[in-house]
Amino acid sequence: MKLIDAAANVWDKTVTGHVADLHRMPREARVGSPSAILYRYRPLSGVDPVDGPPVLLVPPLGAPDFAYDLRRGCSLVEHLLLAGRTVYLVDYGPMTFTERTLGIEDWVDDVVPRAVRRVAADEGADAHLVAWSLGGIFTLLAVAAAAQAGDPLPVRSVSAIATPVDISAVPLVAPIRPLAQITGGRAVSSIYKAIGSFPAPMVSWAFHLTAVDKLVTKPLAVLSRLDDRDCLAQIEAVDHLMNNMRGYPGRVFGQLFHLLLRSNDLAGGGLVLDGRRIELSAVDVPVLVVGGKDDVIAPLKAVRKAVGLLTGSPDVRFATAPGGHLGVLTGRRARDTTWVELDRFLDDLTDDGAGAA
C-alpha cells in the first residue's frame, strides 16, 4: 500500500506539478485603502455559525497573508470557519518603495485600529484578535495605545502566537547585537535609508537561513516520506509561502533594528513611537501567548517575556506547542496543539457571555 501511495504522489507531483491544495478560502473585501484591505471570509455551507465575537487575523509584515490559510487541511482560517466562527483578515499587500516612510506607528495608530473598528461595526461585537510574529507586537501596541489615549478599541481578546518580546533571548541575533551597540547601527541605517526598504528576496533568504538544517535534509525527508501525502503537501505549501515573502518599509525595518534588536526596548515594557511611550501594561483585555518549542526566530524565552509585562490584562495565559516560527502557527502538529489552545481560549471568553459592543 505504501508503494502504491508513493507512486501516486510521485505521479501527481510530476504530472500536475503539486500535491498540496493551495486554493484559498473564499473571501470578499469589506473595505480597502492604500495601506490595507480588510477581508471577510465566507461562512462554510452546512456549518452552523456560533454565537460569539468575530475573529480578526493580523499578519506580520514580511509574510504573505495566506500564512493563515496555508493549504486545505492545514489552514487556521479553514479551522476557524469549520468551528462556525466569523473570520476577518487585514492584508497589507506587498510593500513598495513608495511605502518606505511608513513606521510601526502607522500600524499601531491606523491600520490595526481601523480594521478592528470596522469589524466591530459590521458584526456588532468586540473582536478577538489573533496575531502571529510581528503582527502580535503591532496588535498588542495598538490595543495599549488606544487604551492609554482613553479611546479603547472594541477588542475582546488578543492571541499572540510566536511574538518575540525579549530580543536578547533570540540566539540568532546574539552575535549582531554587540556590533550594533558599538556602531550605533549607523552602517545598517545607511543601507536601509539608501534602498528605502528591506526587500522581499532578503526576507525570504533570512527565513530560509533560520531553517538551513532543514534545507540540507529536505531531499532526504521527501524521499523517505513519498507515501505520506499530507507531509509532502505541507512541505510544498511551506516552500510556496517562503518563495512569496514580502519586504519591509525602510523606516519600519530601521525601527525594528534600533528599538528591538539593538536596544531591546520592548523587553523593558514598551516602545516610544511618534513621541510617546506605549506600555504593554496598558493592554486591558485577556491575552493568550503561544510559543513554539523549536522556534529560533521567537524562542520560548523571548515569547514568554510578554506574560510578566501584561500586568493590566485580567487574564494572561501562556502555552507552548511544537514547531518552529511558522510551524507553531500552521504546522501539521499545530492542528492538535496551538489551535486547540486557541479554541479553548476563545470558547472560555464566549462562555463568559462578554463580547457585545
N, C-alpha and C positions, 0 to 999 in steps of 0.2 A: 504493500500500500504506500509506503514512504517513497519507493522508487517511482510509482505512478504519480504521486503528488509532486515530486521533484520535477519529473518530466513535464507535467502540466504547467508548472510555474516557469520553467525554462522556456517553454513554448510561448507562453503569454508575454514574457519579458522580451523574447527575441522577435516575435511576430507583431504584437501590439505595442511593444515598447514600454509596457508598465504592468505592474501587478497591483499597485495601490489605486484606490478610487479617490481621486483628488477633487471630485465635484464638490463645490461649496454649498452649504445650506442656503436655501433661497432667502433673500432679504430685500428690503426696499429702503431707499434713502428717505429719512424723515426731514432732515434739514442739512444743507450744505453751505460751506463757506470756503474762502481761500485757505484757511488753516486746518479745517477738519470737516468730515462728513459723519453725521450720526445715522447709523443704520438700525432698523428693527427687523429681527428675524421672524419669518412667517411661522405661525404655530404649525405643529405637525398634525396631519389628518389622523383622526382616531385617538388622539391623546387629549384627555380631559385637562383643561387648564386648572392650575392650583390657585387658591385664593391667597395670594401673598404678594409682597413687593416685587417690582421688576428688578432684573439684574442688568447692570451696565458693565461691560467689559472694557477695561482701559489698557491698551497695549503700550509697550515701551517704544521709544524711538529706536531705530536700527532694525527691528524685526518687523516683517510684514504682519498685517492684522490677522492673516489666516493661521497664525500660530495657535489661535484659539479654536480653529476649525481645520486641524491638520489633515485629516483624511476620514472617510467614512469608517466607522467602527472605532476610531480613536480621536474623537473631536469633543472638546469640552462644550462647544456650542450645541452639538447634537445631543450630548448627555443632558444638558440643562433643559432643552426643548422636550426630550423624552420624559422628563420629570414634570412637564406641564408648566414650566416657568416662562415668563415673558422675558425675552433676551434682547438687549441692545448692545451695540458696539460703536465706539468712536474711532474713526480711522483718519490718521493724519496724512496719509499718502506719501509718496516719495518726496524727500527733501531736495530742493534745488538751490542753486546759487542765490536766487532771489530771497530765500529764507535765511540767509546767513546771519542776519542781525537778530533773529529770534533767540530769546533766552528762556531758561527754565521758568521764569515768572510768567511768560506767555501761556504756558500750560497750566500753571498753578492758579493764575488770576483770570484766565479767559477760557481756554479750550475745555478743560475738565469741568469747571463750574457751569459753563454754558450748556454742555451736554447733559449734566446732571439735572439742571433746572428744566430742560426741555423734556427729559424722560419723566420727571415727576409731574410736570404739567400734563403730558399726554396720558399718563396712567392714573393720575390722582392719588399717588402714593410715593412715599420716600423710596429711594433706590438702594439696593445692595450694590456696592462697587467691588468688582473683582479685578485685581490688577496683578500684572506679572513684571518682575525685574524692575527696571527703571520706572515703569508705569506705576509701581507701588509707591515710589518716592513722590512722583507727581501727585498721586491721589491723596496720600497722607498729608502732604504740604497744602494741597488745595482745601481739604477739609479743615485743617488747622488755621490757615489764613482767613478763611471765611468766618470761622468761629471767633478769632481774635478781632476781626473787624466788626463784630456784632451783627453779622448777616449770615448766619449758618446755612449751609447747604442742606437741601432736603435729602439727607442720607440716612439710611437705616443702619448700615454697617459697612466695614471695609475688610476685604480679604486681600492680604498682600502675600503673594507667592514668589519665593526666590528674590526677595528685595533686600539687597545689602545695605546696611546702615553703618556698620563699622568697617571702613575700607582697610584699616590697619590689620584686620583679620583675614584679608584676602592674600594668600601666599603668591598668587600670580603677579601682583603688583608690588610686592615687598621690595624687590631689587630696584624698582623705579623710584620709590618714594624718597630715599635719601638723596638721590641725584636731583630730584625735583626741588628738594629743600635747599640744596646748595646753590643751584642755578636760579632759584625763584621761578622756575618754569618758563624762563624767557625764550629758550630755544623752541619749546613746544608752541608757545604763544605766537612766535613769529611765523611758524609753519601754518597754523590754522587761520591766522589773520590773512596770510598771503593767498591761500587757496579758498578761503571762505567756508570750508566745511570739512567734515571728516567723511570722505567719500564711501559710498556703498561697497566697492570692492575691498577697501581696507577693513570695513566692519565684518564682511564675510570672511576675510583672511584671519582676522582676530578670533572669530568664533571657531574657525577650523583649527587654529593654533591651540585653543584650550582643549581640544579633543584629538591632539596629534597621535596619541597612542592608539585611539580607535581607528584613525585613518590608516595607520600602518597595518592593523589587524583586520580591517574591514573585509578585504578579499577573502581571507580565510573564514571569517564569520559567515559571509554569504555562501561560500561553498559548503560549509558544514550545516547550513540551515536551508538548503534548497527545497526541502519538503515542508518548511514552515512558512506558509503564505503570509500569515499575519506578521511575522518577523521581517520578511522581505519587503512587505508593504510599508512597514514602519521605517526601515532604512531608506527606502525610496522617497517617502514623504519628508523625512528629515533632510535628505540631500536637496530636495526641491526647495525647502524653506531656506536652507543655508545658501543656496545659489540665488536667492531673491532678497537678500538683506538690503536694508536701506541706509542712507547716510545720515549724519547728524549735522544740523546747522553749526557753523563755526563757533558762534557765541555759546551755544549750549555745550559743545564739546569743551570749550575753554572753561566754563563754569564747573563742569564735571571734573576736569583736570585740577583746577586750582582749589575749589571748595571741598571736593570729596577726596580725590586721590592725594593731593599734596597736603592739604590742611586737615582733612578728615573732620570737617566741621559738624556734619550730621550726627556723628557719634557723640558729640557734645550736647545734643538735644535739639538742634535746629539749624536753619540756614538764614543768612542775611541775603535777601533778594530785593532789588529795587528799593534799597534804602531802609528796609525794616526787617527785623528778625522774626522769623516764623518758628514757633516752638512746637515740637511734636506733642508736648504735654497738653496742647490745646485741642487735640483730637478728642471729641467727647462722645463718640459712638463706639459700639462693640467692634473689636478688631480680631481677625484671625490671621496669625502669622505662620506661614509654612516654609520650611527649609528643606532643601534636598541633601540627602546624606552623601551624595557623590558630586556635589556641585563645587566646581573650582572657581567659578565666577562669583558666586554668592555662597560661600561656605556657611555651615550652620552657625558658627560663632558670629559671623558678620550679620546674619539674619536675626539671630536671637537677641542681639543688642536692642532691637526695637522694643522688645517686651518691657524692659525696665525704663524706657523713655516715654511710653504712652501712659503716663500716670493719670491723665484726665479721662481715660476711657473707662466705662463702667465694667467692661468685660474684655480682657485680653487673653486669647488662647494661643498657645504655641504647639505646633505639630511638626513632626518630621516625616519624610517619605523618601523612598528610594528614588534614585535618578540624579542626573546632572541638571544643568541650568534649564534646559528645555524639557528633559525627561520628567522632572518633578511636576511640571505643568501638564504635559500631554504625552508622556511615555506610556508604554503598554501597562506598566505597573501602576501608573497614576490612576487608572480606572478603578483600582481596588484600594487605593490609599488616599491620595490628595483629594480626589473627587468625593470620596466617602466622607472625609473630614469636612469638606465644603458643604456637602448636603446636610450633614448633621448641624453645622453652624447655622446655616440658613433656616433649616427647619425649626431649630430651637427658638430663633428670633421670631419666626412666623407664629409659632405656638404661643409666644408671649402676647400675641394679639396686637402688637405695635406695628407701625408702618404706614398708617394713613397720614396723608399730608394735611 
